[in-house]
Amino acid sequence: MLRPALALLLGLSLAGKAAWSAPAPEPDPRGPAEAARDVLARAGFSTRILELDRSPRILAEGVRGRCIILAGDWPPHGTFADVYRNLGSRLGTLSFVRHGSVTSEPPKLRALAEFYLWREQRRIGIAAARAPVIAVASTPDCDVQSLGWAG
């Protein structure tokens, strides 16, 4: 009776080590950019996906009248903070969208905890959905709040 239990524990231990030694999955920046493009298109913007040679690599662009918006995936650990702040300062403002809410400051602790939970679930094979934070750089002529980000 003791040997099968030990064998089971050994198997579980080795399976856990194998799962945690797998490379950490990274989010695909295309998904949040395409979601942002869809929101902008529904709001009457002319839209396109920009593929850049530098970070953040993939952005949605929306133009409607004098309003210009660039939007893309904001890694919760702040990897591209300087890049997005530069985009925001060139256009006018930088906002952040998470779960349909628009804020002027990036979400921090909860978004980071959710990201790491998502990453570890993916690492062990659980196909968890991710709720991205979308950084939105816009000109002053834009009303980012009214664009219907939840839909």
N, C-alpha and C positions, 0 to 999 in steps of 0.2 A: 504494500500500500504506500509505503514511503517513497519507493523508487519512481512510480508513475507521477506522484505529486512533484518530486524534485525535477523530473524530466519536463513536466509542464511548466514549472517555474523557470527552468533554464531556457525553454523554448520561447516563453513570453519575454524574458530578459533579452535574448538575442534578437527577437523580432522588434522590440522597442529600440534597441541600439541601432539596428539596421534602418528603421524608419527615421530616427533622429539624425543619422549620419548622412541622409540624403541631402542633396543641395537644396537650399531654401528657395522656394518658388518666388518669383517676382511678378508683380501685377503687370498686365499688358496696358500700356498707356493709351492704346487705340480705343479701348472700350469707353473710358470716360470722355475722350475727345469726340467720339461718335455720338455719345449721349448728349453732350453739350451742343453738337451740331444739330441734332434733332430738335432740341429745345429752341434753338435759334431759328431754325427753319419754320417751326410751327408759329413763331412770333413774327414771321414775315421778313426775316433777314435773308440776304443772299449769302450762302454758306459754302465753305469748302474745308477740307482737311489739309493742313500744312504738314509736310514731312520735312523736318529740319536736320541738318548735319550735326547739330549740337543739342545739348539738353534744352528743353525737355523732350525733344525728338518729334512728338506728334501733338498738334494743337488744332482746335477748331477755330475757324475765323468766321465771324458774322459781320455783315455790313448792311445797315439800313439808314439811309439818309446820312446824317453826320455822325451817327453812332457806329463805332467800330469796337468789336469785342474779340479778344483772343482767350480761349479757355482750354484747360487741359488738366491732367492728373496732378494733384498735389500730394507727393509722398508725405505721410504724416510724420516721418522722422526729419522732415525739412531739408531734404537733399537739394532741392532746387529753389530754396528760399530766395537766394540772391538773384537768380535768373528771373523768377516771377516778380520780385520787387522791382527789378529793372524794367520789365515789360509794363508793369503797373505805373511806374513813374513816367515812362515815355508816353503812355496813352492817357493817363490821368489818375485812375484809381485801381486798386486791387481789392477784390472781394473773394469770399470763399463760400462755396455751396456744399452743404452736407445734409443729406436726408431732406432736401427741398428747402432748407433754411439758408438764407444769405446773411453772412456776417462780415465785418470789416477785419476781424482777426482770425487767423487760422485756428481750427479746433486743435486742441493739444492732447491731453492725457487720454480721454476716452477714444478718440480716433486712433491714437497710437496703440492702445490696448486692443482695440478691435482689429487693427491691421495685423498685429502679432498673433492674435488668435486665429485669424483667417489664414495666415502664413503657415502656422503649425498644423492646422487642420488639413491644408493642402499637402503639406509635407508627408503626412501619414495616410494620405489617400482619400480624405473626405472632401467631396466636391462642394465646398462652402462658397456661398455668394459673398461678394465684397461690396461694401457701401463706400465708394470712393469719395474723397474730398476733391472738388473741382475748383481750381484757381481761375478767377475771371478778371482779366485786365480789360479795362474799358475806358472810353473817352467820356468826358463830362456830360455829353449829350445822351447818355444811355441811362435807362432806369432798370438796372439789373434786378432789383427786387420784384418787378412785375412780370418777369418772363415766364413764370410757371415752371420752375425747376423740378417740382415734385412729379410732374406728369411725364 
